[in-house]
Amino acid sequence: MTQMILPSDANPVNAAFGGRVMEWIDICAAVAAQRHCRQTVVTASMDDLHFHAPIKIGWIVTLHGRVIAAFRTSMEVGVTVTAENPLTGERHMATSALLTFVAINKDGGKMPVPPLRLETDAERSAATEAESRRSERIARKSESHNWQRVFPASALIK
């Protein structure tokens, strides 16, 4: 997926607005997940989002998404965002993220996803790391709402 950073994509310091880049990451990852399972997918989480370097107006960004691991009904997808100065050809890693997607049916119920074919040692290693991250996310899930207690009750709609 390729985009050019336009003024409407920029923040007050003339760099890509992080929220816009996050939107593109979500779309890129969704395409990768949907291509893997050939079903409708929804974003469950975005983890390890890192903005490594700013992306200037007029620069070109290329997003690459790939399913790292497939579980029963979910998948971990990695996305990298490379920024390129079109005048010099200089490129650098601008952003990276890991996302979790869940496959769903037309009624919103979870659907099984096919296993991922792991062909290289790098793919197997990445999938093993993804399994560890998944276990950590699941273990943390019951704790992850405690931070919301610092907000007034009126800010928390249940």
N, CA, C and O of each residue as an XYZ file, in Angstrom:
632
protein
N       0.866     -1.164      0.000
C       0.000      0.000      0.000
C       0.910      1.223      0.000
O       1.848      1.305      0.793
N       0.632      2.166     -0.886
C       1.466      3.362     -1.012
C       0.610      4.609     -0.895
O      -0.490      4.683     -1.442
N       1.134      5.582     -0.176
C       0.448      6.864      0.013
C       1.471      7.985     -0.121
O       2.661      7.783      0.120
N       1.002      9.160     -0.504
C       1.831     10.359     -0.450
C       1.294     11.222      0.684
O       0.080     11.354      0.844
N       2.184     11.805      1.465
C       1.763     12.664      2.563
C       1.367     14.019      1.990
O       2.196     14.749      1.447
N       0.097     14.334      2.123
C      -0.461     15.602      1.649
C      -0.628     16.552      2.829
O      -0.608     16.114      3.979
N      -0.792     17.842      2.564
C      -1.006     18.780      3.672
C      -2.176     18.381      4.576
O      -2.130     18.622      5.783
N      -3.211     17.782      4.014
C      -4.356     17.363      4.838
C      -4.020     16.184      5.754
O      -4.780     15.884      6.675
N      -2.888     15.513      5.512
C      -2.442     14.393      6.343
C      -1.493     14.843      7.449
O      -1.070     14.035      8.276
N      -1.158     16.140      7.463
C      -0.074     16.620      8.322
C      -0.559     17.301      9.592
O      -1.682     17.799      9.675
N       0.326     17.304     10.573
C       0.092     17.990     11.841
C       0.698     19.404     11.768
O       1.225     19.788     10.724
N       0.631     20.172     12.844
C       1.149     21.550     12.799
C       2.650     21.686     12.526
O       3.109     22.780     12.197
N       3.422     20.608     12.654
C       4.854     20.705     12.343
C       5.178     20.089     10.976
O       6.316     19.707     10.705
N       4.156     20.003     10.128
C       4.296     19.547      8.739
C       4.850     18.131      8.596
O       5.580     17.826      7.653
N       4.493     17.287      9.537
C       4.803     15.856      9.452
C       3.476     15.102      9.472
O       2.454     15.633      9.908
N       3.506     13.878      9.002
C       2.275     13.080      8.961
C       1.661     12.986     10.352
O       2.356     12.720     11.333
N       0.362     13.206     10.425
C      -0.386     13.066     11.667
C      -0.399     11.586     12.042
O      -0.730     10.735     11.216
N      -0.043     11.284     13.276
C       0.040      9.891     13.716
C      -1.249      9.124     13.522
O      -1.225      7.943     13.174
N      -2.377      9.784     13.744
C      -3.667      9.118     13.577
C      -3.928      8.691     12.148
O      -4.546      7.654     11.907
N      -3.457      9.490     11.192
C      -3.625      9.118      9.781
C      -2.777      7.892      9.467
O      -3.238      6.970      8.794
N      -1.546      7.881      9.950
C      -0.673      6.728      9.719
C      -1.274      5.481     10.370
O      -1.221      4.392      9.799
N      -1.844      5.642     11.562
C      -2.490      4.508     12.231
C      -3.663      3.976     11.412
O      -3.870      2.766     11.333
N      -4.423      4.874     10.806
C      -5.536      4.449      9.948
C      -5.018      3.599      8.792
O      -5.578      2.544      8.493
N      -3.951      4.058      8.146
C      -3.390      3.304      7.030
C      -2.857      1.953      7.496
O      -3.015      0.947      6.804
N      -2.223      1.930      8.671
C      -1.720      0.672      9.225
C      -2.875     -0.303      9.430
O      -2.763     -1.480      9.087
N      -3.975      0.179      9.985
C      -5.138     -0.676     10.236
C      -5.683     -1.252      8.930
O      -6.012     -2.437      8.863
N      -5.776     -0.431      7.910
C      -6.279     -0.900      6.612
C      -5.327     -1.924      6.003
O      -5.761     -2.975      5.531
N      -4.044     -1.623      6.013
C      -3.046     -2.529      5.444
C      -3.075     -3.882      6.149
O      -3.034     -4.929      5.503
N      -3.147     -3.851      7.473
C      -3.182     -5.093      8.249
C      -4.468     -5.870      7.994
O      -4.447     -7.098      7.902
N      -5.585     -5.162      7.880
C      -6.864     -5.826      7.612
C      -6.831     -6.549      6.269
O      -7.347     -7.660      6.144
N      -6.225     -5.920      5.273
C      -6.113     -6.560      3.954
C      -5.293     -7.844      4.067
O      -5.674     -8.872      3.508
N      -4.175     -7.793      4.783
C      -3.339     -8.990      4.946
C      -4.106    -10.097      5.668
O      -4.057    -11.258      5.261
N      -4.813     -9.736      6.735
C      -5.573    -10.730      7.502
C      -6.694    -11.330      6.663
O      -6.910    -12.541      6.672
N      -7.404    -10.470      5.940
C      -8.526    -10.958      5.136
C      -8.041    -11.846      3.998
O      -8.683    -12.842      3.666
N      -6.919    -11.489      3.407
C      -6.376    -12.339      2.344
C      -5.984    -13.713      2.885
O      -6.114    -14.720      2.191
N      -5.509    -13.745      4.119
C      -5.116    -15.036      4.697
C      -6.329    -15.930      4.935
O      -6.329    -17.100      4.554
N      -7.358    -15.378      5.565
C      -8.478    -16.242      5.977
C      -9.673    -16.199      5.027
O     -10.577    -17.028      5.134
N      -9.684    -15.235      4.094
C     -10.788    -15.099      3.135
C     -12.136    -14.955      3.834
O     -13.148    -15.499      3.391
N     -12.124    -14.204      4.943
C     -13.339    -13.912      5.693
C     -13.300    -12.448      6.120
O     -12.265    -11.790      6.014
N     -14.422    -11.949      6.597
C     -14.453    -10.606      7.161
C     -13.634    -10.611      8.445
O     -13.709    -11.555      9.232
N     -12.855     -9.558      8.652
C     -12.045     -9.453      9.866
C     -12.301     -8.115     10.544
O     -12.671     -7.132      9.901
N     -12.096     -8.100     11.850
C     -12.197     -6.861     12.621
C     -10.939     -6.721     13.467
O     -10.328     -7.710     13.872
N     -10.567     -5.475     13.722
C      -9.396     -5.193     14.548
C      -9.735     -5.452     16.010
O     -10.713     -4.913     16.528
N      -8.934     -6.270     16.671
C      -9.120     -6.529     18.100
C      -8.173     -5.680     18.937
O      -8.541     -5.206     20.012
N      -6.953     -5.489     18.443
C      -6.000     -4.658     19.178
C      -4.887     -4.188     18.260
O      -4.618     -4.777     17.212
N      -4.249     -3.109     18.687
C      -3.055     -2.598     18.027
C      -2.005     -2.498     19.126
O      -2.174     -1.756     20.094
N      -0.933     -3.242     18.970
C       0.117     -3.298     19.989
C       1.454     -2.883     19.382
O       1.632     -2.858     18.164
N       2.365     -2.566     20.258
C       3.730     -2.264     19.820
C       3.758     -1.287     18.654
O       4.478     -1.493     17.678
N       2.980     -0.236     18.760
C       2.981      0.813     17.742
C       4.126      1.761     18.051
O       4.187      2.345     19.133
N       5.028      1.908     17.101
C       6.198      2.766     17.305
C       6.360      3.717     16.125
O       6.411      3.301     14.968
N       6.438      5.000     16.451
C       6.755      6.016     15.452
C       8.258      6.250     15.554
O       8.729      6.905     16.484
N       9.005      5.712     14.597
C      10.460      5.771     14.643
C      11.009      7.104     14.150
O      12.025      7.583     14.655
N      10.351      7.699     13.177
C      10.836      8.952     12.588
C       9.671      9.666     11.916
O       8.736      9.019     11.442
N       9.719     11.002     11.870
C       8.630     11.743     11.219
C       8.628     11.525      9.706
O       9.641     11.168      9.104
N       7.463     11.750      9.120
C       7.302     11.645      7.667
C       6.832     13.012      7.181
O       5.791     13.506      7.615
N       7.586     13.610      6.295
C       7.315     14.981      5.874
C       6.296     15.054      4.739
O       6.106     14.104      3.979
N       5.651     16.211      4.652
C       4.719     16.461      3.542
C       5.465     16.259      2.227
O       6.605     16.696      2.071
N       4.806     15.594      1.291
C       5.393     15.333     -0.018
C       6.140     14.017     -0.098
O       6.445     13.539     -1.190
N       6.437     13.429      1.046
C       7.135     12.150      1.041
C       6.150     11.027      0.732
O       4.938     11.182      0.883
N       6.689      9.910      0.303
C       5.896      8.741     -0.058
C       6.077      7.694      1.039
O       7.193      7.448      1.495
N       4.983      7.089      1.451
C       5.073      6.000      2.423
C       4.598      4.709      1.773
O       3.634      4.688      1.008
N       5.298      3.645      2.100
C       4.927      2.321      1.639
C       4.685      1.458      2.865
O       5.547      1.327      3.734
N       3.505      0.876      2.918
C       3.130      0.011      4.037
C       3.145     -1.432      3.564
O       2.633     -1.761      2.494
N       3.740     -2.281      4.380
C       3.753     -3.715      4.112
C       3.134     -4.416      5.309
O       3.553     -4.207      6.447
N       2.135     -5.246      5.047
C       1.491     -6.009      6.109
C       1.638     -7.492      5.853
O       1.610     -7.951      4.711
N       1.795     -8.236      6.938
C       1.976     -9.680      6.804
C       1.432    -10.385      8.043
O       1.660     -9.948      9.171
N       0.717    -11.468      7.819
C       0.255    -12.278      8.944
C       1.477    -12.983      9.527
O       2.197    -13.696      8.827
N       1.691    -12.768     10.819
C       2.840    -13.348     11.515
C       2.471    -14.695     12.132
O       3.275    -15.627     12.152
N       1.229    -14.777     12.637
C       0.768    -16.015     13.275
C      -0.743    -16.107     13.148
O      -1.445    -15.096     13.171
N      -1.230    -17.328     13.014
C      -2.674    -17.585     12.982
C      -3.008    -18.482     14.163
O      -2.363    -19.505     14.393
N      -4.027    -18.076     14.902
C      -4.477    -18.840     16.060
C      -5.832    -19.463     15.705
O      -6.099    -19.680     14.523
N      -6.675    -19.749     16.662
C      -7.951    -20.403     16.345
C      -8.869    -19.486     15.541
O      -9.319    -19.858     14.457
N      -9.148    -18.297     16.057
C     -10.035    -17.355     15.357
C      -9.370    -16.000     15.133
O      -9.989    -15.083     14.593
N      -8.125    -15.874     15.543
C      -7.441    -14.585     15.425
C      -6.100    -14.738     14.728
O      -5.574    -15.839     14.565
N      -5.569    -13.596     14.326
C      -4.278    -13.551     13.653
C      -3.507    -12.346     14.155
O      -4.093    -11.298     14.428
N      -2.187    -12.491     14.280
C      -1.336    -11.340     14.546
C      -0.746    -10.905     13.212
O      -0.215    -11.718     12.455
N      -0.848     -9.603     12.938
C      -0.358     -9.040     11.685
C       0.680     -7.975     12.005
O       0.453     -7.111     12.852
N       1.809     -8.039     11.333
C       2.835     -7.010     11.468
C       2.759     -6.058     10.293
O       2.520     -6.474      9.160
N       2.964     -4.769     10.569
C       2.973     -3.759      9.508
C       4.205     -2.880      9.683
O       4.509     -2.427     10.787
N       4.903     -2.647      8.583
C       5.997     -1.681      8.575
C       5.629     -0.541      7.642
O       4.973     -0.739      6.620
N       6.062      0.652      8.012
C       5.827      1.845      7.197
C       7.191      2.434      6.866
O       7.927      2.862      7.755
N       7.517      2.451      5.588
C       8.772      3.025      5.122
C       8.480      4.374      4.481
O       7.559      4.503      3.674
N       9.269      5.377      4.847
C       9.110      6.718      4.276
C      10.213      6.954      3.257
O      11.363      6.564      3.458
N       9.839      7.601      2.157
C      10.806      7.878      1.093
C      10.720      9.335      0.674
O       9.637      9.853      0.403
N      11.864      9.984      0.625
C      11.949     11.323      0.054
C      11.983     11.129     -1.458
O      12.960     10.590     -1.976
N      10.946     11.553     -2.183
C      10.899     11.272     -3.615
C      11.941     12.050     -4.423
O      12.218     11.700     -5.570
N      12.511     13.086     -3.842
C      13.509     13.882     -4.564
C      14.904     13.292     -4.469
O      15.719     13.474     -5.374
N      15.190     12.581     -3.370
C      16.528     12.019     -3.186
C      16.547     10.498     -3.226
O      17.599      9.893     -3.436
N      15.390      9.878     -3.026
C      15.325      8.425     -2.949
C      15.678      7.885     -1.574
O      15.625      6.674     -1.357
N      16.037      8.762     -0.640
C      16.362      8.337      0.725
C      15.143      7.671      1.353
O      14.024      8.173      1.251
N      15.379      6.523      2.010
C      14.297      5.780      2.665
C      14.682      5.461      4.102
O      15.855      5.265      4.418
N      13.676      5.414      4.961
C      13.902      4.980      6.339
C      12.619      4.380      6.900
O      11.513      4.665      6.441
N      12.812      3.540      7.911
C      11.667      2.965      8.622
C      11.043      4.086      9.436
O      11.717      4.720     10.248
N       9.759      4.332      9.221
C       9.075      5.420      9.917
C       8.212      4.915     11.062
O       8.175      5.526     12.130
N       7.520      3.807     10.846
C       6.569      3.311     11.839
C       6.485      1.792     11.731
O       6.676      1.221     10.657
N       6.197      1.150     12.857
C       5.938     -0.292     12.848
C       4.862     -0.589     13.884
O       4.713      0.131     14.871
N       4.119     -1.656     13.644
C       3.037     -2.007     14.570
C       2.686     -3.483     14.434
O       2.903     -4.113     13.399
N       2.138     -3.999     15.515
C       1.559     -5.336     15.527
C       0.084     -5.192     15.849
O      -0.286     -4.463     16.770
N      -0.751     -5.877     15.100
C      -2.194     -5.809     15.304
C      -2.756     -7.213     15.419
O      -2.190     -8.167     14.885
N      -3.870     -7.330     16.117
C      -4.587     -8.597     16.206
C      -5.938     -8.425     15.533
O      -6.668     -7.471     15.805
N      -6.255     -9.356     14.658
C      -7.542     -9.362     13.960
C      -8.289    -10.637     14.291
O      -7.687    -11.686     14.522
N      -9.600    -10.533     14.310
C     -10.472    -11.680     14.538
C     -11.341    -11.860     13.299
O     -11.897    -10.894     12.775
N     -11.453    -13.094     12.839
C     -12.327    -13.409     11.706
C     -13.747    -13.577     12.234
O     -13.973    -14.217     13.261
N     -14.701    -12.989     11.511
C     -16.100    -13.075     11.950
C     -17.006    -13.490     10.794
O     -16.666    -13.331      9.622
N     -18.176    -14.030     11.164
C     -19.193    -14.360     10.167
C     -20.149    -13.181     10.014
O     -19.950    -12.136     10.633
N     -21.175    -13.343      9.199
C     -22.101    -12.234      8.920
C     -22.879    -11.786     10.146
O     -23.398    -10.670     10.174
N     -22.968    -12.645     11.163
C     -23.676    -12.290     12.397
C     -22.739    -11.740     13.470
O     -23.172    -11.420     14.577
N     -21.458    -11.632     13.137
C     -20.488    -11.112     14.096
C     -19.847    -12.164     14.978
O     -19.048    -11.837     15.855
N     -20.189    -13.424     14.756
C     -19.586    -14.505     15.541
C     -18.186    -14.828     15.051
O     -17.883    -14.677     13.868
N     -17.341    -15.271     15.957
C     -15.968    -15.616     15.600
C     -15.937    -16.847     14.706
O     -16.722    -17.781     14.874
N     -15.012    -16.827     13.753
C     -14.848    -17.927     12.806
C     -13.415    -18.450     12.865
O     -12.483    -17.672     13.073
N     -13.229    -19.753     12.685
C     -11.865    -20.294     12.652
C     -11.092    -19.755     11.448
O     -11.669    -19.471     10.399
N      -9.782    -19.619     11.621
C      -8.923    -19.190     10.516
C      -7.983    -20.337     10.157
O      -7.640    -21.148     11.016
N      -7.569    -20.409      8.907
C      -6.664    -21.489      8.512
C      -5.280    -21.299      9.130
O      -4.880    -20.175      9.435
N      -4.556    -22.397      9.312
C      -3.197    -22.273      9.843
C      -2.304    -21.535      8.852
O      -2.571    -21.501      7.651
N      -1.259    -20.958      9.377
C      -0.292    -20.234      8.556
C       0.814    -21.201      8.155
O       1.335    -21.937      8.993
N       1.169    -21.201      6.883
C       2.285    -22.041      6.427
C       3.590    -21.321      6.759
O       3.879    -20.256      6.212
N       4.358    -21.902      7.643
C       5.637    -21.318      8.053
C       6.741    -22.068      7.329
O       6.966    -23.251      7.582
N       7.432    -21.376      6.425
C       8.389    -22.053      5.559
C       9.845    -21.793      5.916
O      10.718    -22.572      5.533
N      10.124    -20.712      6.641
C      11.515    -20.385      6.957
C      11.714    -20.345      8.471
O      10.757    -20.264      9.241
N      12.975    -20.403      8.874
C      13.282    -20.288     10.300
C      12.829    -18.937     10.841
O      12.348    -18.850     11.971
N      12.978    -17.887     10.044
C      12.554    -16.550     10.479
C      11.044    -16.512     10.712
O      10.582    -15.912     11.682
N      10.276    -17.149      9.828
C       8.820    -17.194      9.998
C       8.435    -17.993     11.237
O       7.537    -17.600     11.982
N       9.117    -19.114     11.456
C       8.824    -19.931     12.641
C       9.173    -19.176     13.920
O       8.430    -19.234     14.899
N      10.285    -18.480     13.914
C      10.697    -17.699     15.084
C       9.709    -16.569     15.362
O       9.345    -16.326     16.513
N       9.278    -15.882     14.307
C       8.303    -14.791     14.463
C       6.980    -15.323     15.008
O       6.349    -14.676     15.844
N       6.559    -16.489     14.543
C       5.303    -17.080     15.020
C       5.415    -17.488     16.489
O       4.461    -17.332     17.251
N       6.562    -18.003     16.883
C       6.776    -18.364     18.292
C       6.705    -17.126     19.175
O       6.088    -17.153     20.241
N       7.336    -16.040     18.735
C       7.261    -14.779     19.484
C       5.821    -14.276     19.551
O       5.391    -13.753     20.579
N       5.082    -14.433     18.464
C       3.676    -14.002     18.437
C       2.851    -14.790     19.447
O       1.974    -14.230     20.105
N       3.123    -16.077     19.572
C       2.411    -16.894     20.564
C       2.678    -16.379     21.978
O       1.772    -16.342     22.810
N       3.917    -15.982     22.246
C       4.251    -15.424     23.565
C       3.515    -14.110     23.800
O       2.975    -13.878     24.882
N       3.497    -13.252     22.784
C       2.779    -11.975     22.920
C       1.295    -12.214     23.154
O       0.668    -11.517     23.952
N       0.733    -13.197     22.463
C      -0.691    -13.514     22.637
C      -0.966    -13.954     24.070
O      -1.936    -13.512     24.685
N      -0.121    -14.812     24.592
C      -0.295    -15.266     25.979
C      -0.226    -14.093     26.948
O      -1.003    -14.021     27.899
N       0.703    -13.177     26.707
C       0.827    -11.992     27.565
C      -0.417    -11.111     27.472
O      -0.895    -10.600     28.485
N      -0.942    -10.932     26.256
C      -2.158    -10.116     26.078
C      -3.335    -10.728     26.828
O      -4.091    -10.023     27.497
N      -3.482    -12.041     26.711
C      -4.594    -12.725     27.380
C      -4.449    -12.603     28.896
O      -5.428    -12.340     29.594
N      -3.239    -12.792     29.405
C      -3.011    -12.699     30.853
C      -3.272    -11.287     31.370
O      -3.744    -11.113     32.494
N      -2.974    -10.309     30.575
C      -3.113     -8.906     30.957
C      -4.534     -8.383     30.779
O      -4.872     -7.320     31.299
N      -5.354     -9.108     30.059
C      -6.677     -8.609     29.696
C      -7.525     -8.235     30.910
O      -8.212     -7.214     30.889
N      -7.487     -9.040     31.956
C      -8.307     -8.741     33.131
C      -7.795     -7.519     33.878
O      -8.564     -6.846     34.564
N      -6.521     -7.228     33.753
C      -5.941     -6.067     34.424
C      -6.041     -4.807     33.586
O      -5.961     -3.703     34.126
N      -6.207     -4.940     32.323
C      -6.020     -3.813     31.416
C      -7.052     -2.708     31.545
O      -6.902     -1.659     30.918
N      -8.082     -2.908     32.327
C      -9.089     -1.859     32.474
C      -8.912     -1.053     33.755
O      -9.646     -0.090     33.977
N      -7.963     -1.423     34.594
C      -7.761     -0.717     35.850
C      -7.406      0.754     35.651
O      -7.767      1.587     36.483
N      -6.725      1.085     34.592
C      -6.334      2.470     34.346
C      -7.547      3.374     34.187
O      -7.455      4.581     34.412
N      -8.677      2.803     33.803
C      -9.880      3.607     33.580
C     -10.445      4.176     34.877
O     -11.256      5.101     34.844
N     -10.030      3.642     36.000
C     -10.541      4.113     37.291
C     -10.105      5.538     37.614
O     -10.683      6.159     38.506
N      -9.120      6.068     36.927
C      -8.679      7.443     37.196
C      -9.622      8.469     36.574
O      -9.515      9.660     36.867
N     -10.536      8.027     35.727
C     -11.502      8.919     35.094
C     -12.755      9.026     35.953
O     -13.106      8.082     36.661
N     -13.430     10.169     35.895
C     -14.696     10.270     36.625
C     -15.718      9.308     36.021
O     -15.647      8.977     34.838
N     -16.655      8.869     36.834
C     -17.669      7.908     36.387
C     -18.412      8.402     35.159
O     -18.799      7.599     34.310
N     -18.619      9.700     35.049
C     -19.351     10.246     33.898
C     -18.593     10.051     32.589
O     -19.199     10.085     31.518
N     -17.284      9.847     32.656
C     -16.487      9.648     31.445
C     -16.503      8.200     30.983
O     -16.107      7.904     29.856
N     -16.953      7.303     31.834
C     -16.959      5.878     31.516
C     -18.378      5.411     31.256
O     -19.177      5.267     32.181
N     -18.675      5.182     30.017
C     -20.003      4.697     29.645
C     -19.902      3.193     29.504
O     -19.067      2.679     28.760
N     -20.741      2.511     30.209
C     -20.694      1.040     30.153
C     -21.878      0.494     29.414
O     -22.008     -0.722     29.267
